[in-house]
Amino acid sequence: MHEDVERCVRAVQSKDARFDGWFFTGVVTTGIYCRPSCPVVPPKPENMRFYPSAAAAQQAGFRACKRCRPDTSPGSPEWNHRADVVARAMRLIADGVVDREGVPGLASRLGYSTRQIERQLRAELGAGPLALARAQRAQTARLLIETTALPMGDVAFAAGFASIRAFNDTVREVFALTPTQLRDRVARGHPAATSGSLSLRLPFREPLCPDNLFGHLAATAVPGVEEWRDGAFRRTLRLPNGHGIAALSPRPDHVACTLTLTDLRDLTIAISRCRWMLDLDADPVAVDDLLRADPALAPLVDKAPGRRVPKSADAEEFAVRAVLGQQVSTAAARTHAGRLVAAHGDPVDDPAGGLTHLFPTPEALAGLDPDALAMPRTRRTTLTTLIGALASGTVDLGVGADWDRARAGLAALPGVGPWTIETVAMRALGDPDAFLPTDLGVKIAARALDLPATPAALTRRAAAWRPWRAYAVQYLWATGDHAINHLPAA
């Protein structure tokens, strides 16, 4: 989009927040870069330069605006609906792969050479993987500087910097302030956290309908791993350096997020997974405009626009839960999952609530006794085969997974049919075009809306909803009175 100069200029002049994260504006007369919705007087068009990423703006010599804080924009929705190598790379970078494994690790996960990855990212985003990861580290550093009382040395290493010098240089370059100045600027009257608990705001593009988003997560919560408490969805997170607990509450213009981490180095990844789980980087206007073009869906979209797809913070966990949920009620699926958690999950402490475990990894479930599962023999076989495939890496559902390859790997397993595959694709892999024509709730909604009743005919009709069929499913499910469609009572 950054190459469409006229459109970008119009967005900046109208301060259109819908385009925050789509592109960034560098102002040559001031040397700063902003988000499109920056509240200051827009610069003259001839003084604007447009960049596809904050990293590209930083590499061009611009520093972040202190007023609109462009580093905290919602992420680009491009990385949600695309499945090509650049989108997969961006999802992996957001999950901290470059910080943990370097560019060679990123390239290895994608099956490309480091040179090819560098070339493709630079061509589309104006910056290579190291610069993109550096911009992400700068954002994490700013968050820790402004919201905690940690010594600056601890902030530097928690944000992923290899040295204090690199940390100081990056903060000064990106924000035109030293770390100490950055903290002093916001510290007056705002006591900072000193423990591993952080409170922050997760931005999103409006509108956002919280009903099905939080309602679905709460209604399907696995005992011990997830819960709804005091107006927040809470769950445990398995992270690279430890574990964490996230508490997420919907607000009119943001999602309030409280993170309790055993290791602050996991902050960036925890934020990324929370945003992913709530689908906060989606572009609801683009989605709703397309779905509204269908007369059958238009009333549903107009009634409650901005529905998101509730996703999973752990794709392998969700695949196991999807098999446990085959042909049973939501309550029964929760019961089965809760038993697995109690028997095989890693225990955690949660003084603020009732969370007790991390969901067990495939490796921890590899020794599962099938006879201990209260389910039909065929589904036991399906579950144990899936666990083995995930543990061995035969099926890859990771952050940067190839969606088509993952579908093919799941389809090769006994007892894994189209419903399970598309459910995993929608809520674990994050494919916005995943579709469930055989789902009972979708079929009931289709009949009520005079849509085709058979899966084949409904799939043909749904071609007009591409590439947003997963969002169409959310609107179809919303026609029912299931608990997944409602925020839990206070």
Secondary structure, DSSP 8 states (H G I E B T S, - for coil): -TT-HHHHHHHHHTT-GGGBTTBEEEETTTTEEE-TT-SS----GGGEEEESSHHHHHHTT-EE-TTT-GGGS---THHHH--SHHHHHHHHHHTTHHHHHHHHHHHHHHTS-HHHHHHHHHHHHSS-HHHHHHHHHHHHHHHHHHHB---HHHHHHHTT-SSHHHHHHHHHHHHSS-HHHHHHHHHTT---B-SSEEEEEE---S--BHHHHHHHHHHT--TTTEEEETTEEEEEEEETTEEEEEEEEE-SSSEEEEEEES-GGGHHHHHHHHHHHTTTT--HHHHHHHHHTSTTTHHHHHHS--B-----S-HHHHHHHHHHTTTS-HHHHHHHHHHHHHHHSEE---TTSS--EE---HHHHTT--GGGS-S-HHHHHHHHHHHHHHHHTSS--STT--HHHHHHHHHTSTT--HHHHHHHIIIII--TT---TT-HHHHHHHHHTT---SHHHHHHHGGGGTT-HHHHHHHHHTTS--GGGS----
